[in-house]
Amino acid sequence: MSNKLKKIKLLIVVVFFFVCLILFYQSQLWQFFVKDGQLVKLQIKNNFFSRQGQTLLVEVAKSENSVRQGLSSRSQLQSINGQEIDGMLFIFPETKIRQFWMKDVQFDIDICWIEDKKLVNCTRRALAPEPTTPTDTLPIYPSPQKVDWVLETNPDFLSEEMLGDKLYLSLF
């Protein structure tokens, strides 16, 4: 086999690999590889091929228990093991109206609503309740539309210009 033919075959394999990788990230299959409590990098940008946008280090909450716990009982935005993070990403198996509250959260946050990996809205400055606030009087923050992801960050961490941008997880 000639050298030129070998190079063409190698190029075809490399192109095929990158096409498969792009399709993998465009699909929802990667969600099966993300573990509950895992720290991942989340990029916010216009589309998959645009230059790198803002990158966040987030902790993933997927299980019923971790979703229920959220950022409760933490004094600041940090992972379970104490590492400083930019947010907590809640990944749900289906798209629907979501409701969040601030039970036992000790600091103010923004709650950003994401549908099909697109940042659609943010509830700004959800206030940490006083420790003596009765649970039944805590405000409930509903998503403005059906969503499948929710991102909690420090207040005003994400700018309004990012609304409409896509979010991409970097697992590697």
N, C-alpha and C positions, 0 to 999 in steps of 0.2 A: 504494500500500500504506500502510495506516495506521501511525502511530508505535507503537501498542500491538502490532500484529502483528510489526513489526520487532524490538521488545524481546523478544517471546516467542521468535522465531527465534534471536536472539542468545543468550538464556538456554539454549535447547536445545543450541546448538553448544557453549557453555561446559561444560554438564553432560556432554555426550557426550565432550568432550576430557578432563575429569577422570576419567570412568569408564574411558576407554581408558588413561589414565596409570596408574591404580590396577591395572587388569588387566595392564598391561605389567610392573609391578613384582612383582605376585603370580606371574606366570609366570617362566620361566627365560630368556626372550628377551633380557633386558638383558645377560646374560653375554656375548653376542656383541659388545657395545659396549665392554666393559672390556678394556683392553690389559694385557699382561704388564708389570710394573714400574710401573704407573700408581698414583698415590696417590688414594685415594677416602675419603670419609667413610662410616663404618659406624655406624648407630644401633642400639642395643639397647633394645627396648621390648616390652611385652606383645603389641600388635597394631598394624596399620598406622595405625589411627585414634587410638591412645592418645597422650598427651602425649609430647613428645620425651624419650627416655631418655638414657642415657649415649652420647656421640658420641666415636668414635675415628677418628683419622687412620691409615689402614693402607696398606701397600704390597701390591699384588696379585702373587701368583706363580701363573701358569697353565701356562707352558711346562714341558716336561720338564727343561730346564736350570735354570730359575729355581727350580723345586720342589726339585731335587737340591741346588742351592746354598743355598737358604733363607737363614738368618742366619749362615751360616758365614763366618769371617774378619772379622766386624764386631766392633768393641770395645764397642759399645753398640747399643741399639735405635734405628737410624736408617736412612733410605732409602739407596739406592745413591749418590745425589748428596749425602748428608750431612745431609739435613733430619731433624729429630727426629720420630719417629713413635710411635704407641701400639702398633703390632703389625704382623705380616705375616699376610695372609689368603691361604691356599692354596685355589684353586678347582679342583675336579676334574670331569671330564666325566661320571663315573658314581659311584654310591654303592657303596662297599665298605669292608671293614676296611682301615684305613690304619696304616702303621708309620712312626714317626719316630725319629731318633736325633740326638745332639748333636755330630756330627763337626765339629770346628773351631769350635764355638760358644764364645764367650769369656765368656758371662754366663748366669746362671740364667734360666729362662723358665717360664711356664705354657703348656701345650699344651691348647687348648680344642677340643673335638670338636663339630661342627655337622652336623646331618642335616636336610635340607629347610628350611634357614635357621633352625633351632631349636637353641639352645645346649643340648646334651644332657649334657655332662660336661666336666670339666677335670682334666688331670693336673697337679697342683700341684708347683711347684719342681723341674722337671727340671734337675739340676745340671750346670753346665758341667764337662766333664772336664778333667783335668790335661793340659797339652800333650803329655806323654810317654805318655799312655794309648794302648796299641795299639788300632787300629781294630776288630779282631775281639773285643775285650773291652768295647766300648761298650754300655751298656744300650739296648735297643730299647723304645720306648713305643708299644704298639698301642692303637688306638681300642677302646673297650669295646663298640662296635656299628658297623654300617655307617654311614659318613659321606660327605658330598660336599664339605665345607669343613673346613678346620682353621685355627684362629687362634692364633698365638703372640704372647704379650704378656709384659710384665714380671711377675714373681711377685706374686700377690694383687691385680693390677690390676682384675680383675673379681670381684665378690662372689658368694658362693654363692647369694644371692637371685636372681641373674640366670639361673640354670639354669632352663630351660623357656621363657625369653624368645626372641623372634624377632629376627633381624638383618636390617636393611634398608640397602642401599647407596644412597648419594646420589651420583649421577653428575654432577649439575649444580651 
